Amino acid sequence: MGQPGALLGLQKTNLRQQAVTALRSAITSGELRPRSALVETELSERLQISRGTLREALRQLQQEGLVVAGARGRLHVRHLDTKEIQDIFSVRGALEGLAAAEIARHPERPRIVAELRAALQLLNQAPKDETLDDRIEADLDFHRLLCRSADNETLLHSWTSLEGSIRMSIMYAGRDRALGNMDADRHHEMVDAIEAGVPDDATAAVRDHMMWAVGNLVA
């Protein structure tokens, strides 16, 4: 009996993750607008899943910061205001600046720099049929790699907990400005500073990057 149960559990997990992916895409694309209510009966019918599976998916999106509970515990899509965007990028700058400093003094800095440049190559060579969600993921892959390469689990965990909020903040001002934030050339400036091996300069390059990015979004 153990094997069928395990298979059913795997199927349920996959279904929940598919629901998370679909809802996340609907939120970051604007299909589900900020402040819009998330009605279980409607969403479970649209996604063709049980309300229990939907609740599990929504709980994950709450943890990511895409969904929040309002009056009487009713869930709705999170709305970010200008100060929240600025706060998110301030924390990002601190975390990623620390990561850049750690990599700048890392004994395997050349290998890490090569990996970062490879990630930027993927960001730069976008296929014609790439969606904005795909573009955001390629951008986040680079920044996630930056944090992971610092060999600091607390730093990586802190950054990961912000990931949903980062996705929403990128979409704050619409597609054109979001794409402006993901320009590969501006990212190369950070990698160049890391490659030079001066921790303070690497930190400054990341924070300059974040200051420009948040200014672009909230201008």
N, C-alpha and C positions, 0 to 999 in steps of 0.2 A: 504493500500500500504506500510505502514511502516514496517510490518513484513518481506515481501520478500526482501526489501532493506537491512534490517539488516542481513538476512541470507546470501545474496550475499556478503556483506561486510565481514562476518566471513569467508566465503569460500576463499575470496581473501587474507585475512590476513594469513590464514593457508597455502595457496599456496606459498605466499611470504616467510613465515617462513620455509617451506619445502625446498625452493630454497636456502635460506640462509644456512640451515643445510647441504645440499648437496654440495654447493660450499665451505663452510668452511672445510668440511671433505676432499674434493678434494685438497684443499690448504695445510692443515696440514699433509695430508698423502703423499704429494709430487706428486700426480697425476697431479696437476697444478703446474708447477715448478716456483720458484722465477724468476721474470722479464718476465714471459710469458704474452703475450697480451691476454686480455679478450674481445673477439669479440662478440658483442651482437647477431648478426645473428646466429652464430654457437652455442652459449650457450643456446639461447632461443629454438633453434631446439632440442638440446640434452636433455634439461630439459622439453620440451613440455609445455612451458609457453609463455605468451606474452612478448614482449620486455619491455612494461611498468612495468610488475611485476618483470622482471629481473632487471631493473634499480633500483627499490625499494630495491631489495635484495643486489645489488652491493653497494648502498648508505650505507646500514647498515654495510657491510663489510669494507667500507672505514672508518666508524666511529670506527670500532673495530681495525683498523690498519692493516688489512690483505691485503687490496687493496689500491693502490695509483694511482694518476693521473700523467701522464707524459706529453710529448710534445703534444700540441693541445688538452689537456684534455683526451687523450686516457688512458684507465685504464689498469693496469697490476698488477700481483701479486707482493707484496712487497718483496724486498730482504733486509735482515738484514746483516750488516757487524759486525765484531768483536766488534767495539766500541759501536755500538747500542745495542748489546747483553749485554755488560758490563753496559751500562747506564740503561737499563731496570731493570737489577738485582740490581743495586745500589738503584734505586727508590723503587723497591719492598722491599728491605731490610729496607729502611727507614720507609715505610708505615707499613709493617708487624711487624717490630721491635717496632714501636709505639703501634700497636694493642696488641702485647704481653705484653708490659709494662702496658697498661691499664687493661688488663685482670688479670695480676699478683696482682693488687691492687683492683680488683673488689670484691664487697661484696659477689657475687655469683660465685666466682672462682671455687669451687668444682663442681658445676653443669656444668659450661662451660668446665672445663677440661674433665669431663665425656663425654660431647658431642664431643669434639675434639678427644678423644680416640676412640669413636664409629666411627667417620669418618675415622680414620686411620685403623680400623678393616676392613672397606669396601675396603680400598686401598690395604690392605695386603692379603685379600682373593679374589683374582682375579679369575673369572670363566675361564675355559679352552678356551672358545670361545670368550673371551674378545679381542677386537681390541685395537690398540694403541690409537685411539681416545677415547675409553671408559676409558682407563687407565689415559689419560690426564685429562678427565673430573672428574674422581675420585680424582685426585691430586688437581685440581683446586677447587673442592668442599670443600676440607679441608682448603685450604688457604683462600677461600671466607668466610668460617665459622669463621676462625680466625679473619678476618677483621670485619665481621658483629658483632661478639661478643664483640667488643670494645665499642659498643654503640656510635660510632662517624660517623655520616652520611657523613661528608666531606671526611673522610678517606676512607670509603667504596666506595663512588662515585669515588674518585681518583684511587683506585685500580681497580674498574670495567672498567674504561676508558682504562686501560692498558691490559685488559684481552686478546684481540686479539693478541697484541704484545707478551704477555707471551706465548700464544699457539705457535706462530711462533718461538720464541726463544728456546722453549723446543725441537722443531724439527730440530734445526739448525745443529746439528752434527750427525743426524741419529737416528735410532731406539734404538740401544744398549745404547748409552749415554743418550738418553731421559729416558729410563727405569732406568738407574742408578740414575738419578735425582729424581725419584719417589720411592726410597727405603723407606719403611715404618719405618724401624729402625732409620734412620736418622731424620725422622720427630718426633719420640717419644722423642728425645733429647730436642727438642723445648718445647714440652708439659711438660716434666719433669721440665724444668726450670720455666715455667709458674706456675706449681703446687707448686713449692717451695715458690712462693710469693715474690720474690725479683725482682722488675721491671728492674733494670739495668742488672741483669743476664739473664732475659728473653729476653731483647733486644739484648744482646750479642749473645745469642744462635741462634736467628733468623738470625742475620747478619753473623755469622759463617756458618750457613746453606746455605745462599745465596752465600757467597764467594766460598764455595766448589762447589756449583751447577754451577756457572758461569765458574769456573775454569775447571770443567769437560766438559762443552760444547765447550769452545774455546781453549782448550789445543791443 
